[in-house]
Amino acid sequence: MNAATVFRSFASLIVIAALTACGVKETPPEVVRPVQLTQVAVGGNADASVFAGEVKPRHEADLGFRIGGKIVARHVDVGTRVRRGQALARLDPADVGLQAEAAKAQVAATETEYKFAQAEFERYQNLHREKFISASALDAKRNTLDANRAKFEQAKANLAVSQNQASYATLVANEDGVVTAVNAEPGQVVAAAQSVVRIAREDEREVAISVPENRIGELKSAQQLVVVLSANPGRTYAARVREVSPAVDPTTRTFAVRVTIVDADPSVQWGMTANVGLLAPGNAGAALLPLTSIYQKDGQPAVWRFDPASRQVSLVPVAIGQYREDGVVVTSGVRHGDWIVAAGVHKLIPGQIVRPYEGGPTSALTPGAAPTTGRAETDGAATSVVKALASRS
């Protein structure tokens, strides 16, 4: 390759670079990010607390045999409804039957000894009156009579115990109810007082919940209580606090609380998941916002306020009153009617132009649109409880 060829190649590269530099670069259009919005409704929101729990019977007892033995029959299963006095299970009666027979024989033997001692004492009394025996000999027969009388009474008591134990071989229900658990099977040898079946009464149902120690005061200030089943969130039940544990659990640091369902119907089954809602007086200047609307800046909570005119967002610091299952209570920083970004807060910058998400409340931003409810709807049992409390207030 000669010098002329190299020069021409170098000149061609310079021309191409110059032409490229002179071209006009097109700026890509700015992408308007969609966001989900919710409108602030200040005031009118009472503080609603929701605690999850389990439906349990008010009265429940473990029943077992009062004696040990081998189970030969069990007459009930889980779910069986029983009546008071109904037989639930039965032990092998052979051993207790033999014990009862032995006790009867012991009674007969001691009765014979007692009658013989009584006859001997009467004969010695006659001999003592005739001065044929001394007083000490008569006292010895009296002592023998007393001892045999005591043995006879003891034998009769043992017979009564043996007869009772024979009846204990059959386990019967002490009250009407439903069998909720079976802990023994036929052929199994059980000890005295070992649980065989568990029976619960059907007259009262309640929800067992655990309340943190820093929220136990909400039970006292609650205006009303309702229970909502997770299986049927559209139905609410009136409730009242029946029992609060006097001591906090050392592991969970919570108090065990029992809430009675006042108007329970047959659809409330034991073991169901239930949510207990407490309604307490709220802050008139507070607003309930979705949990996803809170943005943290330098460790301080804030929300993105949307301006419908300019379509821009601005970061507004707020004060948090309480975090709840259905949202967060904001006590200051927002005004009634403000539009707040409810989702996508971590992808925004101040002054950014956004557009309402098509599935969100866009109609509320257009002129003449109907007013919105002022609260972002969320799914779940907590929302059902809050709605139930609102309808009852």
Salt bridges, closest charged atoms under 4 A:
ASP47 OD1 - ARG324 NH1 3.87
GLU54 OE1 - LYS56 NZ 3.85
ASP62 OD1 - ARG198 NE 2.65
ASP77 OD1 - ARG74 NH2 2.45
GLU101 OE2 - LYS104 NZ 3.99
GLU111 OE2 - LYS115 NZ 3.42
GLU120 OE2 - ARG123 NH2 2.10
GLU120 OE1 - LYS141 NZ 3.34
ASP139 OD1 - ARG142 NH1 2.62
ASP146 OD1 - ARG149 NH1 2.87
GLU153 OE2 - LYS156 NZ 3.43
GLU175 OE1 - ARG201 NH1 3.83
ASP176 OD2 - ARG83 NH1 3.61
GLU185 OE1 - ARG74 NH1 2.54
GLU202 OE2 - ARG81 NH2 2.91
ASP203 OD2 - ARG201 NH2 2.35
GLU204 OE1 - ARG58 NE 3.73
GLU206 OE1 - ARG242 NE 2.80
GLU206 OE2 - ARG258 NH1 2.65
GLU213 OE2 - ARG253 NE 3.66
GLU218 OE2 - ARG215 NE 3.04
GLU243 OE1 - ARG242 NH1 3.64
ASP265 OD2 - ARG235 NH2 3.61
ASP326 OD2 - ARG324 NH2 3.00
ASP338 OD2 - ARG305 NE 3.25
ASP338 OD1 - ARG335 NH2 3.75
GLU377 OE1 - LYS387 NZ 3.67
